[in-house]
Amino acid sequence: ATVSGSGKVKALKAGKKKVTVKIKKNAVSGYQIKYASNKNFKKAKTRNTRKTIYTIKSLRSKKKCYVKVRAYKVVKGKKIYGSYSKVLKVTVK
């Protein structure tokens, strides 16, 4: 099984010490959001969500935040991931 139409980020919005990610809705089980403060995704953090709007909190002000998203489907109890979206960056307020 494959995950078609992997996660696509519709919008990234910087807030005060947070970033809101809006994901294009797909017929999938959920989305995995990976974010980091550098474009190589060293020390990146990963969050799974079923919602299409997700807020990454407790970020540091004036720092860049790089974000990429992929969709996943649960098939027979196993998560099958799609490919990552393009990397987007935003500066935290």
Phi, psi and omega in degrees: 000143178235160178256107180274156180058062183303173183303131176237132179275122177279319183204148173237124182235124180276136175233191180285108181059025178207161176226131178258128181252126174251126185250140177292129184292136178224162176276073180228172180285326182181188183227146175248123180254127178245130180220152182204169179265003175223157187286347176275356180059035171286140183055036180288152176249148182237136177229137175257140179213155174257351181272158178267353174236122184226135179253123175270119186254175178050048174266164180270136181297150176065010178258154176279149177232121178260134186227138169219153188228146169220152180267156173221154175237144176262117180237119181051043176079000179248142177274127176247122186263147172271187180277157180288152175285177172296152178280129176245148178232151180211151178262126182291139181279000000 
